[in-house]
Amino acid sequence: MAASTLLSFSDNPVFRLYATYASAVVLKMTFVAFQTGRLRMGRKVFINLEDAFGKKELVRRDDDIERVRRCHLNDLENIPSFLVLGLLYVLTGPSVFAATWHFRAFVASRFFHTVAYLTPLPQPARLFSYMIGVVTNISMAVQVLMNGQL
């Protein structure tokens, strides 16, 4: 497959799948970021004095806000790897079937991780969802390495 068709929606169904799942997981991550801001504004809980309009009493900690913030930080630690590895994986020319399951597994794991974190569900729910995402990324990375030239 020529380089121009590898990253084409019309010529490469695997790239189309990647773009769809990558967009879904980025939108989910954006939702979690907005959730942090919504809770901060709604509860009038700020982390910086300048955000609290100079009112020291509004600068404080809230456990629910911290939980959402930690969920967002976890996304920031895991989703960029998927975005890079997923694109490199597309360039290896995987089957539609294999790519679909890699992308679905990662994205489903991140959505479930968010639900498990924000609900909160008892462990090991969050751990299992995290590990599914990590194993998926490792699988794609190994396949990229196997198709590359070390």
trRosetta pair geometry for C-beta under 8 A, 3 or more apart (Angstrom, degrees):
i j d omega theta_ij theta_ji phi_ij phi_ji
1 5 5.3 -115 -178 84 95 114
1 6 5.6 119 120 -73 118 80
1 11 7.8 149 -158 144 114 113
1 12 7.0 88 -177 -90 150 110
1 93 6.2 159 22 -104 125 117
2 5 5.0 80 62 12 84 101
2 6 7.3 -136 97 -21 42 85
3 6 5.7 -44 -149 14 36 118
3 7 7.8 0 169 8 62 98
4 7 7.7 -81 -166 46 27 83
4 8 6.8 41 144 -46 61 121
5 8 4.9 -55 -148 16 46 131
5 11 3.9 -87 -155 123 96 147
5 12 5.9 134 152 -42 73 103
6 12 5.7 65 -155 -68 27 159
6 15 6.6 124 156 -56 50 134
6 90 6.8 125 171 136 93 95
6 91 5.8 51 172 -116 141 66
6 93 7.6 -78 -121 -75 104 80
7 12 7.0 -17 -64 40 10 145
7 15 5.4 166 -130 -136 38 152
7 90 7.5 88 -92 122 69 135
8 11 3.9 33 86 36 132 101
8 12 5.2 111 59 11 73 95
8 15 6.5 100 52 64 34 149
9 12 7.5 -66 -103 56 9 73
9 15 6.7 -115 -86 101 41 105
9 16 4.9 89 -145 -91 68 97
9 19 6.9 -51 -95 30 95 154
12 15 4.0 55 101 11 118 111
12 16 6.7 167 97 -13 63 83
12 90 7.3 85 150 -178 136 108
13 16 5.3 -52 -148 37 40 117
13 17 6.4 45 152 -22 68 100
13 96 5.3 -1 99 -106 123 121
14 17 5.6 -49 -150 34 33 113
14 18 6.4 36 150 -20 64 103
14 90 5.3 163 126 -135 107 83
14 93 7.6 150 33 -141 160 33
14 94 6.1 142 -133 65 149 81
14 96 5.9 -132 -72 -99 82 62
14 99 4.5 83 -138 37 100 175
15 18 5.4 -50 -147 36 36 114
15 19 6.2 36 154 -20 67 104
15 90 5.1 88 -89 -167 71 139
16 19 5.8 -52 -146 36 29 111
16 20 6.4 30 153 -20 62 108
17 20 5.7 -59 -150 36 30 112
17 21 6.2 16 160 -7 68 110
17 96 7.1 139 -23 -150 147 78
17 99 5.7 118 81 125 144 114
17 100 5.8 -95 -151 -92 153 68
17 103 5.6 170 148 28 104 162
18 21 6.2 -64 -144 45 27 100
18 22 5.7 26 160 -19 67 114
18 86 5.1 154 -144 155 108 110
18 87 6.5 127 168 -87 147 53
18 89 7.7 166 -98 75 130 99
18 90 5.0 -56 -31 -68 156 130
18 99 7.1 -64 -56 180 89 121
18 103 6.2 -140 -99 -94 52 138
19 22 5.9 -54 -136 40 25 111
19 23 6.2 27 160 -21 61 108
20 23 6.0 -59 -152 34 24 109
20 24 6.6 24 152 -20 61 106
20 103 8.0 74 75 157 87 147
21 24 5.5 -50 -147 33 36 114
21 25 6.4 27 159 -13 67 105
21 86 7.5 -142 87 -152 115 153
21 103 3.9 162 19 176 171 116
21 104 7.0 -109 -108 -68 137 43
21 106 7.3 88 160 71 131 104
21 107 4.8 -124 -162 -44 100 142
22 25 6.2 -60 -147 40 29 103
22 26 6.3 27 155 -17 65 110
22 82 7.4 -180 -110 124 80 100
22 83 5.7 93 -141 -115 115 80
22 86 6.1 -178 -74 91 110 152
22 87 7.9 38 -78 -56 152 89
22 103 8.0 -70 -40 -142 67 113
23 26 5.8 -58 -144 40 30 109
23 27 6.2 32 156 -20 66 107
24 27 5.9 -57 -150 36 28 110
24 28 6.5 30 152 -20 63 105
24 107 5.6 42 91 -152 123 138
25 28 5.5 -46 -147 34 36 116
25 29 6.5 39 152 -20 64 102
25 79 5.6 -180 144 -133 117 114
25 82 6.7 -27 101 93 164 147
25 106 7.3 -29 -76 124 152 98
25 107 5.0 -122 -63 -118 107 87
25 110 5.4 58 -135 71 108 155
25 111 7.9 -110 -107 -48 74 82
26 29 5.6 -51 -149 36 34 112
26 30 6.4 37 150 -20 64 104
26 79 7.0 139 -85 170 60 138
26 83 7.6 62 -67 -84 109 125
27 30 5.5 -53 -147 36 34 114
27 31 6.4 42 151 -25 64 101
28 31 5.5 -49 -151 30 33 116
28 32 6.8 32 151 -18 63 101
28 75 7.5 -158 109 -125 92 139
28 110 6.4 125 95 124 149 113
28 111 6.1 -108 -124 -92 156 77
28 114 6.5 -140 173 -25 116 159
29 32 5.8 -52 -154 32 35 111
29 33 6.7 36 148 -19 64 103
29 72 7.0 105 -163 -140 74 73
29 75 4.3 165 -118 162 100 143
29 76 7.4 123 -158 -63 127 62
29 79 5.5 -67 -64 -12 144 170
29 110 8.0 -39 -60 169 89 134
30 33 5.6 -52 -152 34 36 113
30 34 6.4 35 151 -16 67 104
31 34 5.7 -56 -149 38 32 110
31 35 6.3 39 149 -27 65 104
32 35 5.3 -47 -149 29 34 119
32 36 6.9 42 151 -23 62 96
32 68 6.4 -177 -170 -173 82 86
32 71 5.6 -127 -158 110 135 108
32 72 4.5 177 126 -85 115 86
32 75 6.1 145 53 -9 151 151
32 114 6.2 -121 -78 -131 125 124
33 36 5.8 -47 -160 25 35 113
33 37 6.9 28 148 -10 64 104
33 72 5.5 109 -78 -133 64 136
34 37 5.6 -56 -152 41 39 110
34 38 6.0 42 151 -24 71 107
35 38 5.6 -51 -142 36 31 114
35 39 6.4 30 159 -16 64 105
35 68 5.2 -134 113 -158 110 138
35 118 7.9 -31 150 -116 160 142
36 39 6.1 -60 -152 38 26 107
36 40 6.4 25 153 -19 64 109
36 65 6.4 88 -147 -159 71 80
36 68 4.9 -179 -83 117 74 118
36 69 5.3 90 -120 -79 128 73
36 72 6.0 -44 -38 -20 134 150
37 40 5.6 -55 -145 36 32 112
37 41 6.2 25 160 -13 67 107
38 41 6.1 -59 -146 40 27 105
38 42 5.9 22 158 -16 64 116
39 42 5.8 -59 -137 43 27 110
39 43 5.8 2 171 4 66 115
39 45 7.4 -28 135 48 81 115
39 62 7.2 -159 149 98 113 143
39 64 6.3 -142 -160 114 144 105
39 65 4.8 -177 116 -95 129 87
39 68 6.1 142 12 23 149 154
40 43 6.7 -71 -139 51 18 91
40 44 7.9 62 164 -107 52 9
40 45 5.5 -108 -137 72 61 75
40 46 6.1 83 -174 -90 110 56
40 47 7.8 -57 -127 -15 132 87
40 51 7.9 -27 161 152 134 135
40 62 8.0 178 -101 34 59 136
40 65 5.9 90 -72 -132 73 137
41 44 7.3 16 -173 -75 29 47
43 62 5.8 71 117 -98 154 165
43 64 7.9 138 -40 66 160 119
43 65 7.0 -127 49 -50 143 123
44 52 7.9 86 180 -132 78 88
44 58 5.4 -82 160 -134 90 108
45 58 6.9 -158 -112 -176 27 70
45 60 5.8 -80 -140 68 90 83
45 61 7.5 48 -172 -170 123 7
45 62 4.4 6 -172 -21 173 128
45 65 5.8 -152 92 -16 136 158
46 49 7.8 130 111 -90 124 17
46 51 4.2 -175 -161 100 129 109
46 52 3.9 -165 54 -64 144 91
46 58 5.1 36 21 134 107 99
46 59 5.5 -53 82 -95 87 61
46 60 7.9 65 49 25 52 56
47 51 6.7 31 49 44 62 145
47 59 6.9 67 -162 -145 12 82
48 51 4.4 88 66 4 91 106
48 52 7.1 -172 92 -4 48 88
48 59 7.0 -93 108 -115 7 114
49 52 5.7 -66 -149 43 34 107
49 54 6.4 41 166 -112 91 36
49 56 6.7 -12 -121 -95 102 63
49 59 5.6 -33 -83 -60 61 145
50 53 8.0 47 -178 -73 34 21
50 54 7.4 22 -110 -61 40 62
52 55 4.9 -114 147 58 101 77
52 56 7.3 116 106 -83 144 16
52 58 3.7 167 -149 85 119 117
52 59 5.0 -108 -16 -53 157 81
53 58 7.4 38 39 42 83 153
55 58 4.5 60 93 4 106 112
55 59 7.7 169 97 -14 60 82
56 59 5.7 -56 -158 28 45 111
57 60 7.5 -13 173 -32 43 117
61 65 7.8 -156 -171 64 51 113
61 66 6.5 19 -170 -49 94 126
62 65 4.1 66 78 14 107 112
62 66 6.6 178 85 -13 53 86
63 66 5.6 -56 -145 38 31 113
63 67 6.4 37 154 -25 65 102
64 67 5.6 -49 -151 29 33 114
64 68 6.8 29 153 -14 64 102
65 68 5.9 -54 -151 37 35 108
65 69 6.1 35 150 -20 66 109
66 69 5.4 -54 -143 39 33 115
66 70 6.2 35 156 -20 66 104
67 70 5.9 -54 -148 35 28 109
67 71 6.5 33 151 -21 62 104
67 117 6.7 167 173 160 91 87
67 118 6.7 129 133 -113 114 55
67 120 7.1 -111 -158 -59 139 117
68 71 5.5 -52 -152 33 34 116
68 72 6.5 34 150 -18 65 104
68 118 6.5 45 -94 -107 75 103
69 72 5.6 -53 -150 36 33 112
69 73 6.4 35 150 -19 65 104
70 73 5.4 -49 -145 36 35 114
70 74 6.4 41 152 -22 64 101
70 117 7.2 -152 96 -169 94 128
71 74 5.7 -52 -153 32 31 113
71 75 6.8 35 147 -19 62 101
71 113 7.7 157 -148 133 91 89
71 114 5.8 89 -176 -126 127 69
71 117 4.2 143 -99 120 111 149
71 118 6.1 -2 -65 -57 163 88
72 75 5.5 -49 -154 32 37 115
72 76 6.5 36 149 -18 66 104
73 76 5.5 -53 -148 37 35 113
73 77 6.5 34 152 -19 65 105
74 77 5.6 -56 -150 36 33 112
74 78 6.3 5 159 0 67 116
74 113 7.0 -134 123 152 136 131
74 117 7.2 -169 35 -86 149 157
74 130 7.5 -77 -174 -107 127 113
75 78 6.3 -79 -143 49 27 94
75 79 5.1 10 179 -13 74 122
75 110 6.8 82 -115 -159 87 114
75 114 7.6 27 -67 -78 116 104
76 79 6.9 -36 -97 35 21 102
76 80 7.1 23 -169 -13 49 109
78 81 6.1 -62 -164 32 39 112
78 82 6.8 34 149 -17 71 107
78 110 6.9 -178 106 -101 129 108
78 130 7.5 -128 -87 -144 155 79
78 133 5.7 37 -179 136 135 140
78 134 7.5 -82 -131 -73 113 73
78 137 7.7 -137 -163 -38 82 149
79 82 5.5 -54 -152 35 41 113
79 83 6.4 43 152 -23 71 102
79 110 6.7 71 -83 -122 96 151
80 83 5.4 -51 -147 33 37 114
80 84 6.5 29 158 -12 68 104
81 84 6.1 -61 -150 41 30 104
81 85 5.8 15 160 -6 69 116
81 137 5.3 28 129 -144 118 145
82 85 6.0 -61 -131 49 26 102
82 86 5.4 31 167 -26 66 115
82 106 5.2 144 -127 173 134 147
82 110 8.0 -78 -14 -46 162 139
82 133 7.3 -63 -67 -168 125 99
82 136 7.6 21 -111 105 104 113
82 137 5.9 -94 -83 -91 69 105
83 86 6.1 -49 -134 35 18 112
83 87 6.7 16 161 -15 55 108
84 87 6.2 -63 -156 35 26 106
84 88 6.5 19 154 -11 65 110
85 88 5.7 -58 -146 42 34 109
85 89 5.9 40 153 -26 67 107
85 137 5.4 108 53 -151 163 80
85 140 4.5 106 154 104 112 127
85 141 5.4 -56 -131 -67 127 78
85 144 6.7 -127 -150 -19 76 144
86 89 5.4 -53 -145 35 29 116
86 90 6.6 39 152 -25 62 98
86 102 7.6 166 -115 125 86 117
86 103 6.6 79 -135 -98 124 91
86 106 7.6 -123 -75 47 120 162
86 140 6.4 -37 -83 -162 47 164
87 90 5.6 -44 -153 25 34 115
87 91 7.0 33 149 -18 61 103
88 91 5.6 -55 -158 33 38 114
88 92 7.2 44 145 -27 64 97
88 140 7.4 116 77 155 93 105
88 144 4.5 30 132 -119 118 139
89 92 5.7 -47 -160 19 40 114
89 94 6.2 -9 166 -12 89 131
89 99 7.0 151 133 -117 114 93
89 102 6.8 -121 157 119 160 161
89 140 4.2 -58 -74 -157 137 107
89 143 6.2 58 -126 83 91 120
89 144 5.8 -83 -79 -62 60 100
90 94 7.5 -82 -113 23 32 97
90 99 7.1 70 -98 -131 67 136
91 144 7.9 54 65 -123 98 95
92 143 5.8 156 101 141 174 100
92 144 6.0 -128 -51 -101 129 55
92 147 4.2 155 -130 17 106 169
93 147 8.0 162 33 -138 87 152
94 98 4.7 -108 172 83 116 119
94 99 4.6 139 91 -55 121 96
94 102 7.6 20 118 6 167 139
94 143 7.0 29 -80 158 119 151
95 98 4.6 89 57 10 90 100
95 99 6.7 -164 85 -4 45 88
96 99 5.9 -60 -143 43 28 108
96 100 5.9 35 157 -28 65 109
97 100 5.9 -55 -148 30 24 113
97 101 6.7 13 159 -10 60 107
98 101 6.2 -64 -154 40 29 104
98 102 6.4 29 153 -19 66 107
99 102 5.7 -54 -147 36 33 111
99 103 6.1 24 160 -13 68 109
100 103 6.2 -63 -148 42 25 104
100 104 6.0 22 158 -16 65 114
101 104 5.7 -51 -133 42 31 111
101 105 5.9 35 164 -23 64 107
102 105 6.1 -59 -148 34 23 109
102 106 6.6 16 159 -14 61 108
102 136 5.6 138 -158 -162 70 99
102 139 6.4 -145 -117 94 109 123
102 140 5.8 106 -168 -68 141 105
103 106 6.1 -58 -149 37 29 106
103 107 6.1 17 161 -9 67 112
104 107 6.1 -64 -141 44 26 102
104 108 5.7 23 164 -16 67 114
105 108 6.1 -58 -140 41 23 108
105 109 6.2 25 159 -22 61 110
105 132 5.8 -131 174 167 96 105
105 133 7.7 178 132 -90 80 45
105 136 4.7 176 100 -89 115 133
106 109 5.8 -61 -152 34 27 111
106 110 6.6 21 155 -16 64 106
106 132 7.6 -172 -98 127 38 85
106 133 5.2 83 -140 -129 69 74
106 136 4.3 -152 -69 106 89 154
106 137 6.8 94 -108 -52 124 76
107 110 5.8 -55 -149 36 33 108
107 111 6.4 31 154 -16 66 105
108 111 5.8 -55 -146 38 33 109
108 112 6.1 27 157 -14 67 109
108 132 7.7 -53 87 123 91 143
109 112 5.9 -58 -144 42 28 107
109 113 6.0 37 153 -28 64 106
109 129 4.7 157 -163 -172 73 72
109 130 7.2 151 168 -76 113 13
109 132 3.9 -163 -99 87 134 112
109 133 4.0 -164 104 -52 139 87
109 136 7.0 -171 10 0 144 136
110 113 5.4 -46 -142 31 32 117
110 114 6.6 35 155 -20 61 100
110 129 7.6 155 -69 162 18 108
110 133 5.9 86 -57 -92 78 138
111 114 5.9 -53 -156 32 32 111
111 115 6.7 29 149 -15 64 105
112 115 5.5 -53 -149 39 38 111
112 116 6.0 38 153 -19 69 107
112 125 7.7 -123 158 170 103 93
112 129 4.3 -151 97 -117 106 136
113 116 5.7 -56 -144 40 29 111
113 117 6.1 27 156 -20 65 109
113 126 6.0 80 -142 -146 70 72
113 129 4.1 -172 -69 118 76 129
113 130 5.8 96 -111 -66 127 67
113 133 7.1 -29 -35 -18 140 137
114 117 5.7 -55 -142 37 28 109
114 118 6.0 7 166 -3 66 114
115 118 6.4 -67 -137 46 23 96
115 119 5.8 31 166 -35 64 112
115 121 7.2 37 123 -17 80 122
116 119 6.3 -46 -135 21 21 113
116 120 6.8 37 162 -158 50 65
116 121 4.2 -67 -137 38 72 117
116 125 4.3 -166 -130 121 129 111
116 126 4.2 180 125 -77 130 75
116 129 5.8 175 8 11 145 144
117 120 6.2 -32 -176 -116 24 90
117 126 5.8 92 -69 -115 72 127
120 126 7.7 -27 -163 -46 97 129
121 125 4.1 -34 112 60 126 159
121 126 6.8 157 69 -41 96 84
122 125 6.4 98 77 0 48 111
123 126 6.1 -57 -103 36 74 94
123 127 5.7 55 -153 -9 96 113
124 127 4.2 -58 -164 49 83 120
124 128 5.4 88 131 -29 95 94
125 128 6.1 -58 -150 34 25 107
125 129 6.6 17 157 -13 62 108
126 129 5.9 -57 -148 39 32 108
126 130 6.2 35 153 -21 66 108
127 130 5.7 -56 -148 37 29 113
127 131 6.2 27 156 -19 65 109
128 131 5.7 -56 -145 37 30 110
128 132 6.5 36 155 -24 64 101
129 132 5.8 -48 -150 28 33 113
129 133 6.9 32 152 -14 61 104
130 133 6.0 -63 -162 37 33 110
130 134 6.4 28 149 -17 69 109
131 134 5.5 -53 -142 38 37 112
131 135 6.0 36 159 -19 69 105
132 135 6.0 -54 -144 38 27 109
132 136 6.4 31 154 -22 61 107
133 136 5.7 -55 -149 34 30 113
133 137 6.5 28 155 -16 65 105
134 137 5.8 -56 -151 37 32 109
134 138 6.3 32 152 -19 66 106
135 138 5.5 -52 -146 37 33 114
135 139 6.3 39 153 -24 64 104
136 139 5.7 -52 -150 33 30 114
136 140 6.7 26 154 -14 63 104
137 140 5.9 -55 -149 38 33 107
137 141 6.2 34 153 -21 67 108
138 141 5.6 -56 -145 38 31 113
138 142 6.3 33 156 -21 66 104
139 142 6.0 -53 -147 33 28 110
139 143 6.6 23 155 -14 61 108
140 143 5.8 -60 -151 40 32 110
140 144 6.3 35 152 -21 67 104
141 144 5.6 -51 -147 34 32 112
141 145 6.3 31 153 -16 65 106
142 145 5.7 -56 -149 39 31 111
142 146 6.2 32 153 -21 66 107
143 146 5.5 -49 -141 36 33 113
143 147 6.4 23 159 -10 64 108
144 147 6.1 -67 -150 44 28 103
144 148 6.1 28 152 -26 65 112
145 148 5.6 -57 -140 33 30 112
145 150 6.7 33 -171 -61 88 115
